[in-house]
Amino acid sequence: MKKTSNIKDLTVGNPMSLIFGFAMSLFWGMLFQQMYNMIDTAIVSWFLGKEAYTGMGTTGAVNFLIMGFCMGVCNGFAIPVAQRFGAKDYKSMRKFVSHAIILCSVFAVVMTFFVSVFCKQILVIMKTPEDVFEYAYIYIIVIFLGIPVTYMYNLLSAIIRALGDSKHPVEYLIIASVLNIVLDLLFIIPLHWGIFGAAFATVVSQLAAGTMCLVYIIKKIDILHLRKEDWELDRDHFVILFNMGVPMGLQYSITAIGSVILQTAINALGTDAAAAVTTGSKVGMFFCIPFDALGSTMATYGGQNVGAKKLDHLQQGLVAAVKLGCGYAILAFVVLALFGRQFSMIFLDAGEAACLDNAHMFLFYNSMFYVPLALVNIVRFLIQGMGFSMFAVLAGVMEMIGRSVVAILLVPRFGFIAICLASPAAWILADLFLIPAFIMVRNKLRRIFGGQVEVY
């Protein structure tokens, strides 16, 4: 029997301790990844200039639109794996893994072809400023050509986390992030590959992370070793995976559509506004890591506890996660309100006074609404883990509506201040939907489990 010591059952034990411990493992990996992202962006800014930096930043929304779908699909495919692991049904669990690999392979080929073909047209539609257009195109086309690698890493890491092991995906992410920084410096400085080098370094490092996940599964997690019978195609497993993964992918993409519309409005305000939002977003992502870690934790926690039919334990976990998330949200607001300008100077020169002021304003108003953001991440991912991924799509629609309304109606009239309030509006609308949705889902599962009917 090979070692599986890092596999963790989240259906037994104190919910606060389980959630905090699992989330902290994810936190350190995400923290390191964001530190890499900040260093990566800073390297581009320092060595390639403001235009390259801004061009890279303007691709953030469309990048999230496509890559978010990849990540969402993979996280959705991992939910039946977590549920079958919680139910100790390892045979069905392995079949879900094999079928997820097949679906991801098909999605990767199709998506890589289409987004690469239409990449330039998307940037034109988004009104990407002419002085940064070429930088934006070179960067994002390389990232899109790496979509198969994105699927590889995200699927394998999601499957490992589904079994309660948040440690090893984090370790591999840290190693890959260090590699990414080294490759950035190599490709940009001595090799002079420019913005292409920054994008290529990202793809190579993600390939390294995916490879490490694969090797770990082969060497250490014997219950995931696929047998010949696991590859026998089963329609029901495909349907369950499709119904779970695609809605989660669409949730990310639908949310990102609002971000694309918002980015279009930002681009219309000029390069300085785009630079300020790029800077504020980079700093904000760093401070939002705990919310992301809690969200990923609750997806696994919800999946395992639904598989084990432990709804009371699941409810206790929700309360614990909300306490953790809201407590951190208040602390983050205080720090960003006081020091947001100083953090922005990591990316912008002190002489860029107007950009720094706008970046600080962006951070101040966003962080003021971090409590609603905490609830969005916790409740949405918990509902997904419980097996009701369609609600995630509807929550994404609410976020899209919030950002789109602000971008279309308010930005032309009120300018940059409206940009600052777009995401808070999206978070609040999503919460107004998600909280009643969770109550309905919980009550439905109680009725189903009363009849001892399994749910995926």
MOQUICOR-V438278 format. One record per pair of residues at least 12 apart in sequence whose C-alpha atoms are under 7 Angstrom apart, sorted by the first residue. I is the first residue (numbers start at 1). GAP is how many residues later the second one is. If there is no record, write none. Layout:
# MOQUICOR-V438278
i=I gap=GAP
i=I gap=GAP
This chain:
# MOQUICOR-V438278
i=2 gap=218
i=2 gap=219
i=2 gap=220
i=3 gap=217
i=3 gap=218
i=4 gap=216
i=4 gap=217
i=6 gap=159
i=7 gap=156
i=7 gap=157
i=7 gap=158
i=8 gap=155
i=8 gap=156
i=8 gap=157
i=9 gap=155
i=10 gap=154
i=10 gap=291
i=10 gap=294
i=11 gap=293
i=11 gap=294
i=11 gap=297
i=15 gap=301
i=15 gap=302
i=15 gap=305
i=16 gap=301
i=16 gap=304
i=19 gap=278
i=22 gap=144
i=22 gap=275
i=23 gap=270
i=23 gap=271
i=23 gap=274
i=25 gap=141
i=25 gap=142
i=25 gap=145
i=26 gap=140
i=26 gap=144
i=26 gap=267
i=27 gap=262
i=27 gap=263
i=27 gap=266
i=29 gap=141
i=29 gap=142
i=29 gap=144
i=29 gap=145
i=30 gap=259
i=31 gap=255
i=31 gap=258
i=32 gap=142
i=33 gap=141
i=33 gap=144
i=34 gap=252
i=36 gap=141
i=36 gap=145
i=38 gap=244
i=40 gap=141
i=40 gap=144
i=41 gap=12
i=42 gap=305
i=45 gap=302
i=48 gap=146
i=51 gap=80
i=51 gap=81
i=52 gap=80
i=52 gap=83
i=52 gap=143
i=54 gap=78
i=54 gap=220
i=54 gap=221
i=55 gap=77
i=55 gap=78
i=55 gap=80
i=55 gap=81
i=56 gap=79
i=56 gap=80
i=56 gap=83
i=57 gap=221
i=58 gap=78
i=58 gap=216
i=59 gap=77
i=59 gap=81
i=61 gap=195
i=61 gap=198
i=61 gap=199
i=61 gap=202
i=62 gap=198
i=64 gap=192
i=65 gap=187
i=65 gap=188
i=65 gap=191
i=65 gap=192
i=66 gap=187
i=68 gap=181
i=68 gap=184
i=68 gap=185
i=69 gap=180
i=69 gap=181
i=69 gap=183
i=69 gap=184
i=70 gap=81
i=70 gap=179
i=71 gap=83
i=71 gap=178
i=72 gap=173
i=72 gap=176
i=72 gap=177
i=72 gap=180
i=73 gap=172
i=73 gap=173
i=73 gap=175
i=73 gap=176
i=74 gap=80
i=74 gap=81
i=74 gap=84
i=74 gap=171
i=75 gap=83
i=75 gap=170
i=76 gap=168
i=76 gap=169
i=76 gap=172
i=77 gap=23
i=77 gap=164
i=77 gap=167
i=77 gap=168
i=78 gap=80
i=78 gap=81
i=78 gap=84
i=79 gap=83
i=79 gap=224
i=79 gap=306
i=80 gap=376
i=81 gap=12
i=81 gap=15
i=81 gap=16
i=81 gap=78
i=81 gap=81
i=82 gap=80
i=82 gap=81
i=82 gap=218
i=82 gap=221
i=82 gap=222
i=83 gap=220
i=83 gap=221
i=83 gap=223
i=83 gap=224
i=84 gap=223
i=85 gap=78
i=85 gap=219
i=86 gap=218
i=86 gap=219
i=86 gap=221
i=86 gap=222
i=87 gap=220
i=87 gap=221
i=90 gap=133
i=94 gap=130
i=94 gap=132
i=94 gap=136
i=95 gap=135
i=95 gap=136
i=96 gap=141
i=98 gap=132
i=98 gap=133
i=99 gap=139
i=100 gap=141
i=104 gap=47
i=108 gap=39
i=108 gap=40
i=108 gap=43
i=112 gap=32
i=112 gap=33
i=112 gap=35
i=115 gap=29
i=116 gap=25
i=116 gap=28
i=116 gap=29
i=119 gap=22
i=120 gap=17
i=126 gap=138
i=127 gap=137
i=127 gap=140
i=127 gap=141
i=128 gap=139
i=129 gap=138
i=129 gap=142
i=135 gap=60
i=138 gap=57
i=138 gap=58
i=139 gap=56
i=139 gap=57
i=139 gap=60
i=142 gap=57
i=142 gap=58
i=143 gap=56
i=143 gap=60
i=146 gap=57
i=149 gap=57
i=149 gap=58
i=150 gap=56
i=152 gap=58
i=153 gap=53
i=153 gap=56
i=153 gap=57
i=156 gap=54
i=156 gap=57
i=156 gap=58
i=157 gap=12
i=157 gap=56
i=162 gap=138
i=169 gap=44
i=172 gap=37
i=172 gap=40
i=173 gap=36
i=176 gap=29
i=176 gap=30
i=176 gap=32
i=176 gap=33
i=177 gap=28
i=179 gap=26
i=180 gap=21
i=180 gap=22
i=180 gap=25
i=183 gap=18
i=184 gap=13
i=184 gap=14
i=184 gap=17
i=244 gap=145
i=247 gap=142
i=247 gap=143
i=247 gap=146
i=248 gap=141
i=248 gap=144
i=248 gap=145
i=250 gap=143
i=251 gap=141
i=251 gap=142
i=251 gap=145
i=252 gap=144
i=254 gap=142
i=254 gap=143
i=254 gap=146
i=255 gap=141
i=255 gap=142
i=255 gap=144
i=255 gap=145
i=257 gap=143
i=258 gap=142
i=258 gap=143
i=258 gap=145
i=258 gap=146
i=259 gap=144
i=261 gap=143
i=261 gap=146
i=262 gap=141
i=262 gap=142
i=262 gap=145
i=265 gap=142
i=265 gap=146
i=272 gap=83
i=273 gap=82
i=275 gap=80
i=276 gap=79
i=276 gap=80
i=276 gap=82
i=276 gap=83
i=277 gap=82
i=279 gap=65
i=279 gap=68
i=279 gap=80
i=280 gap=64
i=280 gap=79
i=280 gap=80
i=280 gap=82
i=280 gap=83
i=283 gap=60
i=283 gap=61
i=284 gap=79
i=287 gap=45
i=291 gap=34
i=291 gap=83
i=291 gap=86
i=292 gap=85
i=294 gap=27
i=294 gap=84
i=295 gap=82
i=295 gap=83
i=295 gap=86
i=296 gap=85
i=298 gap=80
i=298 gap=83
i=298 gap=84
i=299 gap=82
i=299 gap=83
i=299 gap=85
i=299 gap=86
i=300 gap=85
i=302 gap=12
i=302 gap=80
i=302 gap=83
i=302 gap=84
i=303 gap=82
i=303 gap=83
i=306 gap=80
i=309 gap=140
i=321 gap=57
i=322 gap=53
i=325 gap=49
i=326 gap=45
i=326 gap=48
i=329 gap=41
i=329 gap=42
i=332 gap=35
i=333 gap=34
i=333 gap=35
i=336 gap=27
i=336 gap=28
i=337 gap=27
i=340 gap=20
i=340 gap=23
i=341 gap=15
i=341 gap=16
i=341 gap=19
i=344 gap=12
i=344 gap=15
i=362 gap=58
i=365 gap=55
i=365 gap=56
i=366 gap=54
i=366 gap=55
i=366 gap=57
i=366 gap=58
i=369 gap=55
i=372 gap=55
i=372 gap=56
i=372 gap=59
i=373 gap=54
i=375 gap=56
i=376 gap=51
i=376 gap=54
i=376 gap=55
i=379 gap=55
i=380 gap=12
i=380 gap=54
i=383 gap=55
i=387 gap=69
i=395 gap=35
i=395 gap=38
i=395 gap=39
i=398 gap=28
i=398 gap=31
i=398 gap=32
i=399 gap=27
i=399 gap=28
i=399 gap=30
i=399 gap=31
i=400 gap=26
i=402 gap=20
i=402 gap=23
i=402 gap=24
i=402 gap=27
i=403 gap=19
i=403 gap=20
i=403 gap=22
i=403 gap=23
i=406 gap=12
i=406 gap=16
